[in-house]
Amino acid sequence: MKFPGRRDKKHYFPVTEKGRSDIAEPKLLSRDVYVVGIDQLLVDIEIEVDDSFLEKYDFPKGQSFLIPDDIAEEVYQWSRDNNKIRGEFPGGAVGNTLHNFAVLSDANCYALGAIKRQIEVGDYAFKYLSKTSGLVDMSYLQPSEKPMGRALCFITPDYERTFAISKGCMDDLTEEYIPEEVIKKSCALLLSAYTLRGQEESIYNATVKACEVAKENNVPVVLSLGTSSLVEEKLEFLKEFSKKHATILAMNQEEAMAFTGIEDPLLALEQILESVDMCLLTAGSRGLYVGGYCDKKNLRATKDPLVTKSIVNYNAFEYSRAMRKSICSEPVKIYTHVNPFKGGPVAIKNTNGAGDAALSALLHDITANQYHKEMIPNSPKHDDQYLTYSSISQISKYSNRVSFEVLIQSSPRLLKGLPEKEDSLEEAHWSN
C-alpha cells in the first residue's frame, strides 16, 4: 500500500477521486515530513525455553521485567551453550516501529535514546545499527560509557513471549539530548510506556520534556502501553499521563483490560476515547480495532454491512477520517474492526513485534496526511483538520496487513516493504 511521499505520482490513491490536483510538477517542500521516537535502545535475544525454565528463575510468564546484569549473563551463556538462541535482533518497541515506518514509507525518522559510546565491530551496538534501516536517523543519540541493554525474549512452546531486561545504558538519555527543533517540526512523537517506568531515571525526564515540546507545537503524541503488568503497576500514573500528553494510544487486548478494567475491546475503546483522540487496539486472533473521533459534519457512512456487538452498529461511520476531539464542533466516536489478514498465518513463527508493526502503519498514514497537505493544501482531502490521510477502516486494514507480515517471519522487524496491491484482495479493499 503506497501513500504520498517521495514516489511517482502513479502511487497516489485513490486516483479516481474528483477534484484532485495534478502533481506532474510537484513543488519542493520547505521541509521533510518525519516522525521522532524516544526509546530504550535494546538488542532482543530470542531464546527457546519451556515453562519449567521460567519457573526455575521465577520469571513471570508473558510479562516484561528487569533483571540484574549477572543473571542476564548467566542465562545468556546457558542459552548459547545449549543452542537455545533462536536469533539476535535490534529491539525496543519504538525502535521496531521506527524501522518499520522507514521501510513502509521510504521516509526519514529520528531515534532518540542512549547508545554505547565506543562501538566495535560485532558488538551489540554494532548489530543494532547495522540491522536498522538507514532512514532511521541516529545522529541525536546520546553516547554512554555503559554497554547496550539486552532483552532476553523467552519463547515457550505456546509462542508466549516473556522479556527479561538487562538495562545497560537504555535509561541514560537526558533532557539535554532532546532536540527541540526536530520535535517541533515532526508529524508525530512516538513514545513507549517503558520510558516512563522509573521516574528516578533520566530518560523519564527527557520523555516528559519531549512531550511538553510536542504539546506546545501541536505535534501528536503516540504512546504505546508496553505490557499489561506495567499498566497495572503504573495504572493511575499512565491514565493521568495519557490524558495530559497523549493524542493516540496503542495497546493489545490485555493492556486494554488492565487500563480500563473492561474485557470487551469495543467497550474498552469507548472508555479510552474519554482520555485520548484515537486508539489502536490489537486483539490477537480476534483481529484489530481502531477508535477515534470525527466531527459530525465530516462523518462518512460505511458501505459495508452494519455490525452490532457490544456497541450497536459500531462500524456505522468507519469510512470517516480521524480528528482531534478538541477541534470538533460536534465530536462523534467512530469505530472499526478487521479480522486477521487471510485468517492469520498458518504457522506463527514469532509474535514479537506484531503490535509495533501495526502502529508503524498508522504512523505512515499520519505522515502521509501531513505530506499531502503541504504538497496540495487546497485538496478536498484537507477541507478540515484531520489526523489521518485515510479512513479508520482503511487504516485498520493496513495495520492488520503489516502485522501479518511480521507474524510470518522470524524477525520482529519488517525485512521488506509491502506490494503496492495484494492479488488476494478485491479492488474495494483499497478504495475507502
C-alpha positions as CSV (number, residue, x, y, z in Angstrom):
1,M,0.0,0.0,0.0
2,K,1.5,3.3,-1.1
3,F,0.9,6.7,0.3
4,P,2.0,10.2,-0.8
5,G,5.8,10.5,-0.3
6,R,8.9,10.6,-2.3
7,R,7.5,8.5,-5.1
8,D,6.0,8.7,-8.6
9,K,2.6,10.3,-8.9
10,K,1.1,7.0,-10.0
11,H,1.4,5.8,-6.4
12,Y,-1.2,8.3,-5.2
13,F,-4.6,6.9,-4.4
14,P,-7.5,6.9,-4.9
15,V,-6.7,8.0,-8.5
16,T,-10.4,8.3,-9.4
17,E,-11.3,10.8,-6.8
18,K,-12.7,14.0,-8.3
19,G,-11.2,17.4,-7.6
20,R,-7.6,16.1,-7.1
21,S,-4.8,18.3,-8.3
22,D,-2.3,17.4,-10.9
23,I,1.1,16.9,-9.4
24,A,3.1,16.2,-12.5
25,E,5.4,19.0,-11.5
26,P,5.4,18.8,-7.7
27,K,6.9,21.8,-5.8
28,L,9.7,21.3,-3.4
29,L,8.7,21.1,0.3
30,S,10.2,23.5,2.8
31,R,11.0,20.5,4.9
32,D,10.8,16.7,5.1
33,V,7.9,15.0,6.8
34,Y,9.1,12.6,9.5
35,V,8.3,11.2,13.0
36,V,10.5,11.2,16.1
37,G,10.7,8.3,18.6
38,I,12.2,8.0,22.1
39,D,13.3,4.5,23.0
40,Q,15.3,2.4,25.4
41,L,17.7,1.0,22.8
42,L,17.9,-2.8,23.2
43,V,19.0,-5.9,21.5
44,D,16.4,-8.7,21.5
45,I,17.8,-12.1,22.1
46,E,15.2,-14.8,21.4
47,I,15.6,-17.9,23.4
48,E,13.5,-21.1,23.2
49,V,12.6,-22.4,26.7
50,D,9.8,-24.3,28.4
51,D,7.7,-23.3,31.4
52,S,10.0,-25.1,33.9
53,F,12.8,-22.8,32.9
54,L,10.7,-19.7,33.7
55,E,9.7,-21.3,37.0
56,K,13.3,-22.0,37.9
57,Y,14.2,-18.3,37.7
58,D,10.8,-17.1,38.9
59,F,10.2,-15.2,35.7
60,P,6.5,-14.1,35.4
61,K,5.3,-15.6,32.1
62,G,4.2,-13.2,29.4
63,Q,5.5,-10.1,31.2
64,S,8.4,-7.7,30.9
65,F,10.6,-7.1,33.9
66,L,14.2,-6.0,34.9
67,I,16.9,-8.5,36.0
68,P,20.4,-7.9,37.2
69,D,23.2,-7.9,34.6
70,D,24.9,-11.0,36.2
71,I,21.7,-13.1,35.9
72,A,21.3,-11.9,32.3
73,E,24.8,-13.0,31.5
74,E,24.3,-16.4,33.2
75,V,21.1,-17.1,31.2
76,Y,22.7,-15.9,28.0
77,Q,25.7,-18.2,28.4
78,W,23.5,-21.2,29.3
79,S,21.3,-20.5,26.2
80,R,24.3,-20.2,23.9
81,D,25.9,-23.4,25.3
82,N,22.7,-25.3,24.8
83,N,21.8,-23.9,21.4
84,K,18.7,-22.3,22.6
85,I,19.2,-19.0,21.0
86,R,16.9,-18.5,18.0
87,G,18.2,-15.2,16.9
88,E,19.5,-11.8,18.0
89,F,17.7,-8.7,16.7
90,P,17.7,-4.9,17.2
91,G,14.8,-4.3,19.5
92,G,12.8,-1.9,21.6
93,A,9.2,-1.2,20.9
94,V,9.8,2.3,19.5
95,G,12.9,1.2,17.6
96,N,11.0,-1.6,15.9
97,T,8.2,0.9,15.0
98,L,10.6,3.4,13.6
99,H,12.4,0.8,11.4
100,N,9.1,-0.5,10.1
101,F,7.9,3.1,9.4
102,A,11.0,3.8,7.4
103,V,10.6,0.5,5.4
104,L,6.9,1.3,4.6
105,S,7.2,4.9,3.8
106,D,10.7,5.3,2.4
107,A,10.9,8.4,4.6
108,N,13.2,9.6,7.3
109,C,12.6,9.4,11.0
110,Y,14.6,10.2,14.1
111,A,15.5,7.9,17.0
112,L,16.3,9.4,20.4
113,G,18.0,7.4,23.2
114,A,21.3,6.3,24.6
115,I,23.9,4.0,22.9
116,K,27.3,2.7,23.8
117,R,29.9,5.4,23.0
118,Q,32.7,3.0,21.8
119,I,31.1,0.9,19.1
120,E,33.1,-2.1,17.9
121,V,32.5,-4.4,15.0
122,G,30.4,-7.4,16.2
123,D,29.2,-5.9,19.5
124,Y,25.5,-5.3,20.3
125,A,25.6,-1.7,19.5
126,F,27.1,-2.5,16.1
127,K,24.4,-5.1,15.5
128,Y,21.7,-2.7,16.4
129,L,22.9,-0.1,14.0
130,S,23.7,-2.5,11.1
131,K,20.2,-4.1,11.3
132,T,18.2,-0.9,11.4
133,S,17.0,0.9,8.3
134,G,19.4,3.7,7.1
135,L,16.4,6.0,7.0
136,V,16.3,5.9,10.8
137,D,18.5,8.9,11.7
138,M,20.5,8.2,14.9
139,S,22.6,11.4,14.9
140,Y,20.9,12.6,18.0
141,L,21.6,9.6,20.1
142,Q,23.3,10.2,23.4
143,P,26.7,8.4,23.9
144,S,27.1,6.4,27.1
145,E,30.0,4.5,28.7
146,K,27.8,1.6,29.5
147,P,27.1,-1.4,27.2
148,M,23.8,-1.8,25.2
149,G,20.8,-3.1,27.0
150,R,19.7,-6.6,26.3
151,A,16.1,-8.0,26.2
152,L,16.1,-11.8,26.8
153,C,13.0,-12.8,25.0
154,F,11.9,-16.3,26.2
155,I,9.6,-18.1,23.8
156,T,7.7,-21.0,25.2
157,P,6.1,-23.8,23.1
158,D,2.8,-21.9,23.1
159,Y,4.6,-18.9,21.5
160,E,4.0,-16.7,24.6
161,R,6.8,-14.2,25.0
162,T,8.5,-13.3,28.3
163,F,11.0,-10.4,28.4
164,A,13.8,-10.2,31.0
165,I,15.6,-6.9,30.6
166,S,19.3,-6.2,31.4
167,K,19.4,-2.4,31.4
168,G,22.9,-1.4,30.3
169,C,22.6,2.2,29.0
170,M,19.0,2.1,28.0
171,D,17.9,4.7,30.6
172,D,20.7,7.1,30.2
173,L,19.0,9.6,27.9
174,T,19.0,13.1,29.4
175,E,17.0,16.3,28.8
176,E,20.0,17.9,27.1
177,Y,19.8,15.4,24.3
178,I,16.2,16.2,23.4
179,P,16.4,18.2,20.1
180,E,13.5,20.6,20.4
181,E,13.7,21.9,16.8
182,V,13.4,18.4,15.4
183,I,10.4,17.6,17.6
184,K,8.7,20.9,16.7
185,K,8.7,20.1,13.0
186,S,7.8,16.4,13.3
187,C,4.5,14.8,12.3
188,A,4.3,12.7,15.5
189,L,6.3,12.0,18.6
190,L,6.3,8.2,19.4
191,L,6.8,7.0,23.0
192,S,6.6,3.8,24.9
193,A,5.4,3.4,28.5
194,Y,8.6,1.7,29.2
195,T,10.5,5.0,29.3
196,L,8.1,6.2,32.0
197,R,8.5,3.1,34.2
198,G,11.1,4.7,36.6
199,Q,10.6,8.4,37.5
200,E,14.0,8.4,39.0
201,E,15.7,7.6,35.7
202,S,16.9,10.4,33.4
203,I,15.1,9.0,30.4
204,Y,11.8,9.8,32.2
205,N,12.6,13.5,32.5
206,A,13.8,13.5,28.9
207,T,10.5,11.9,27.8
208,V,8.4,14.5,29.7
209,K,10.4,17.3,28.2
210,A,9.8,16.0,24.7
211,C,6.0,15.7,25.4
212,E,5.9,19.3,26.5
213,V,7.7,20.5,23.4
214,A,5.3,18.4,21.3
215,K,2.2,19.8,23.1
216,E,3.4,23.4,22.7
217,N,3.7,22.8,18.9
218,N,0.5,20.8,18.4
219,V,2.5,17.6,17.4
220,P,0.5,14.4,18.0
221,V,2.0,12.2,20.8
222,V,1.6,8.5,20.2
223,L,2.0,6.3,23.3
224,S,2.4,2.5,23.2
225,L,1.5,0.9,26.6
226,G,4.1,-1.8,26.8
227,T,2.8,-4.8,28.8
228,S,-0.2,-5.4,31.0
229,S,1.9,-5.8,34.1
230,L,3.5,-2.4,33.5
231,V,0.0,-0.9,33.0
232,E,-1.2,-2.5,36.3
233,E,1.9,-1.2,38.1
234,K,1.6,2.3,36.8
235,L,-2.2,2.5,36.2
236,E,-3.1,5.8,37.7
237,F,0.1,7.5,36.5
238,L,-0.4,6.2,32.9
239,K,-4.1,7.4,32.9
240,E,-3.1,10.9,34.0
241,F,-0.1,11.0,31.7
242,S,-2.2,9.9,28.7
243,K,-4.9,12.4,29.4
244,K,-2.4,15.2,29.7
245,H,0.1,14.4,27.0
246,A,-1.1,11.6,24.6
247,T,-3.1,12.0,21.4
248,I,-3.1,8.4,20.4
249,L,-2.7,5.2,22.5
250,A,-1.6,1.8,21.1
251,M,-2.1,-1.4,23.0
252,N,-3.1,-5.1,22.9
253,Q,-6.3,-6.5,24.5
254,E,-4.5,-7.5,27.7
255,E,-3.2,-4.0,28.2
256,A,-6.6,-2.5,27.4
257,M,-8.1,-4.7,30.1
258,A,-5.5,-3.6,32.6
259,F,-6.0,0.1,31.6
260,T,-9.8,0.1,31.7
261,G,-10.9,-3.0,33.7
262,I,-13.1,-3.9,30.7
263,E,-12.5,-7.1,28.8
264,D,-14.6,-6.3,25.7
265,P,-12.4,-4.4,23.2
266,L,-15.1,-2.2,21.9
267,L,-16.2,-1.0,25.3
268,A,-12.6,-0.6,26.3
269,L,-12.1,1.6,23.3
270,E,-15.2,3.6,24.2
271,Q,-13.7,4.4,27.6
272,I,-10.2,5.1,26.4
273,L,-11.5,7.7,24.0
274,E,-12.6,9.7,27.0
275,S,-8.9,10.4,27.6
276,V,-7.3,10.5,24.1
277,D,-8.3,11.3,20.5
278,M,-7.6,7.9,18.9
279,C,-6.7,4.3,19.9
280,L,-5.2,1.3,18.1
281,L,-6.1,-2.0,19.8
282,T,-4.7,-5.3,18.7
283,A,-6.7,-8.4,19.8
284,G,-4.6,-11.3,18.6
285,S,-6.8,-14.0,16.8
286,R,-9.7,-11.6,17.1
287,G,-8.1,-9.1,14.8
288,L,-7.6,-5.4,15.3
289,Y,-9.8,-2.4,16.4
290,V,-9.4,1.3,15.8
291,G,-11.4,4.0,17.5
292,G,-11.3,7.8,17.2
293,Y,-13.3,10.9,16.8
294,C,-14.8,12.7,13.8
295,D,-16.8,15.9,13.6
296,K,-20.5,15.2,12.8
297,K,-20.4,17.3,9.6
298,N,-17.5,15.2,8.3
299,L,-18.9,11.7,9.0
300,R,-18.8,9.2,6.2
301,A,-21.2,6.2,6.4
302,T,-19.8,2.8,5.8
303,K,-20.6,0.9,2.6
304,D,-20.2,-2.4,4.4
305,P,-22.9,-4.2,6.3
306,L,-23.6,-2.7,9.7
307,V,-22.4,-4.8,12.6
308,T,-23.6,-4.9,16.2
309,K,-21.5,-6.3,19.1
310,S,-21.3,-4.6,22.4
311,I,-22.0,-1.3,20.6
312,V,-25.0,-1.1,18.2
313,N,-23.9,-0.5,14.6
314,Y,-20.4,0.3,15.9
315,N,-19.0,0.5,12.4
316,A,-21.6,2.9,11.0
317,F,-19.1,5.6,10.3
318,E,-15.9,3.6,9.8
319,Y,-15.2,5.3,6.5
320,S,-14.6,8.6,8.3
321,R,-11.2,10.0,8.9
322,A,-9.9,10.6,12.5
323,M,-9.8,14.1,14.0
324,R,-8.8,15.6,17.4
325,K,-11.8,15.8,19.7
326,S,-10.9,19.4,20.7
327,I,-11.3,20.7,17.2
328,C,-14.7,19.0,16.5
329,S,-17.7,21.2,17.0
330,E,-19.9,18.0,17.4
331,P,-17.4,15.1,18.1
332,V,-18.7,11.6,17.4
333,K,-16.9,8.5,18.4
334,I,-16.1,6.2,15.4
335,Y,-15.0,2.6,15.5
336,T,-13.9,-0.2,13.1
337,H,-12.7,-3.8,13.4
338,V,-10.9,-6.1,11.0
339,N,-10.3,-9.8,11.3
340,P,-6.8,-11.2,10.9
341,F,-5.5,-10.9,7.4
342,K,-6.2,-14.1,5.4
343,G,-7.5,-15.5,8.7
344,G,-4.0,-15.2,10.2
345,P,-0.8,-17.1,9.5
346,V,-1.0,-20.8,9.1
347,A,2.0,-21.1,11.4
348,I,3.1,-18.1,13.6
349,K,6.9,-18.0,13.8
350,N,7.0,-15.2,16.2
351,T,4.6,-12.8,17.8
352,N,7.3,-10.3,18.8
353,G,6.9,-7.0,17.0
354,A,3.4,-7.6,15.6
355,G,1.9,-4.7,17.5
356,D,4.8,-2.4,16.7
357,A,4.3,-3.2,13.0
358,A,0.6,-2.3,13.2
359,L,1.5,1.0,14.8
360,S,4.1,1.8,12.1
361,A,1.3,1.6,9.5
362,L,-0.8,4.1,11.5
363,L,2.2,6.5,11.7
364,H,2.7,6.1,8.0
365,D,-0.8,7.2,7.4
366,I,-0.5,10.2,9.7
367,T,2.7,11.3,8.0
368,A,1.2,10.9,4.5
369,N,-1.6,13.2,5.6
370,Q,0.9,15.9,6.5
371,Y,2.9,15.4,3.3
372,H,-0.1,15.7,1.1
373,K,-1.4,18.7,3.0
374,E,1.9,20.5,2.3
375,M,2.0,19.4,-1.3
376,I,-1.6,20.2,-2.2
377,P,-3.1,22.4,0.6
378,N,-6.2,23.2,-1.5
379,S,-7.1,19.5,-2.0
380,P,-10.6,18.4,-0.8
381,K,-8.7,16.0,1.4
382,H,-7.9,19.0,3.7
383,D,-11.2,20.7,4.0
384,D,-10.8,20.3,7.7
385,Q,-8.1,19.4,10.3
386,Y,-7.7,15.6,10.1
387,L,-5.2,13.4,12.0
388,T,-5.1,10.8,9.3
389,Y,-4.9,10.6,5.5
390,S,-7.2,7.5,5.3
391,S,-10.4,6.4,6.9
392,I,-10.1,4.4,10.1
393,S,-11.4,1.4,8.2
394,Q,-8.6,1.6,5.7
395,I,-6.0,2.2,8.5
396,S,-7.2,-1.0,10.3
397,K,-6.7,-3.0,7.1
398,Y,-3.3,-1.5,6.5
399,S,-2.1,-2.1,10.1
400,N,-3.5,-5.6,10.0
401,R,-1.6,-6.4,6.8
402,V,1.7,-5.1,8.1
403,S,1.2,-7.0,11.4
404,F,0.6,-10.2,9.4
405,E,3.9,-9.7,7.6
406,V,5.9,-9.7,10.9
407,L,3.9,-12.7,12.2
408,I,5.0,-14.9,9.2
409,Q,8.7,-14.1,9.5
410,S,11.4,-14.8,12.1
411,S,12.3,-11.2,12.8
412,P,10.4,-8.7,14.9
413,R,11.1,-6.1,12.2
414,L,10.0,-5.9,8.6
415,L,12.5,-7.4,6.2
416,K,10.9,-5.8,3.1
417,G,8.2,-3.4,2.1
418,L,4.7,-4.5,1.0
419,P,3.5,-4.9,-2.5
420,E,1.6,-2.0,-3.9
421,K,-1.6,-4.1,-4.1
422,E,-2.4,-7.6,-3.0
423,D,-3.6,-10.1,-5.6
424,S,-5.8,-11.7,-2.9
425,L,-7.7,-8.5,-2.2
426,E,-10.6,-7.1,-4.2
427,E,-10.3,-3.6,-5.5
428,A,-12.8,-2.3,-2.9
429,H,-10.3,-3.1,-0.2
430,W,-8.2,-0.1,-1.4
431,S,-10.9,2.4,-2.1
432,N,-12.3,3.7,1.1
